[in-house]
């Protein structure tokens, strides 16, 4: 029982990172029906932004998280304006190819800027261990779960209780009707990209702290697993993306627990295949209904 509890805590910490990235996928799909496969690389950019900030003097974990979030929010808006906005009325295949191109460009750019080698992440605070009964939890895990939980709660409150959030929900239901009611569609899409990118940036810093490593291709698998999480929960559904991320993290950790660590990266994709076969709309999704 204690070992199971320990693995659930580990899975919750890892799943929280996936959930933050998955929110970006699901928000963009909910608004414009497009998959932005560059979120994995935005996650990677957030990790490097946190690394650069952490290497400067007088920077604590909160400054690193906030700085990385702001940098990736700006990056997300730039990507939307340059790579996606011109293709909104094009076929989904064109948008998909553009997203893949942006992903490759960002990872190649980071190799050029920071080099291809893995770099350690500076210690922003001491990683103490708390023993509770027969299991333990570290400060790193508490920070990851706490920060992710607060951000997800904040996003939920923003979507449900603010004017901008109501406008985003209106756009997800019917952009033309929302435009006739005075909603600025371009602004809503930019805000959606900014929020999703900011969350991915925070996830990048948290991953750097947790794994003590960053490298230019770290966004590839993380992004694909987060996409699987979004599909699992119901693409376009924000609570579903949160739940999907946690479930993918739990599945990966439990796979390691049963001595299948060499297959841990396959668990997310196995789950994705099963969901697409038996419930394509996802756990919390609805058929033919995109809902933010």
C-alpha positions, 0 to 999 in steps of 0.5 A: 500500500505504501509503495502504491501511495509513493508511486501515485505521488510520483505520477501526480508530479509527472502528470501535472507537467503533462497536464499544463502542456495538454491545456495548450493543445486543448484550448487552441483546438477548442477555439479554432479546431487546430492542433498546435504541435509546437507546444512541446517546443514552447515547453522546451523554450520555457525550460531554457528561459528558466535556465538562463534566468536561474544562472543570473544572480538574485533569481528565485524559483518564482522569478524563473517561473514568471519570467519563463511564462512571460517569454513563452507567452510572447513566443506563442503570440508571435508563432500564432501571428506568423505561422497560423493566422495566415492559414486559418481558412486553409485546410487542416493539413496545411495548418498541421504541416505549418505546426510541424515546421514551427516545431522543427524550427524551434528545436533547431534554433535552440541547438544553434543558440545553446548547443545540442548537449544536455545541461543541468538545471541550477538548484533554485532551492533545497530539495528536502524530503518529508517522510509521511508514514511509509512513503515520502514526498520531496519539496520539488514534488510539492512545488510542482503539484502546488504550482500546477494545481494553482494554475489549473484552478486559476485557468478554470476561474478565468474561463468561467468567471471573467469577461474574456473567459466568456468570450473564449467560450463563445468563440469555441461554440460559434465564432461567427455568432460571437463576432456578430456580438462584438467579440474580437476573434483575433484578440481571443485567439491571441490570448488563447495562444498566450495562455497555453504557451505560458502554461507550457513555459511554466511546465518547462521550468518545473520539468527542468527543476524536477529532472535537473536537465534540459536539452533542445529535443526535450519537447518532442516526447513531452509534447506527444505525451501531452497531446495524448493526454488531451485526446484521452481527456477529450480534446477541446475540454479543459477539465479533460486535459487536466485529467488526461495529463494526470492519468498519463503521468500515473500510467507512466510511473506505474509502468516503471513500478512493474519493471517495464521502464524500457517501455515507459514512453510507449504507455502514453501512445498505447493509451492514445490508440485505445482511446481512439479505438473505443472512445474517440471523443475522450473521457470527458469529450462529446461527439462533434462538440468542441467545448472549452 
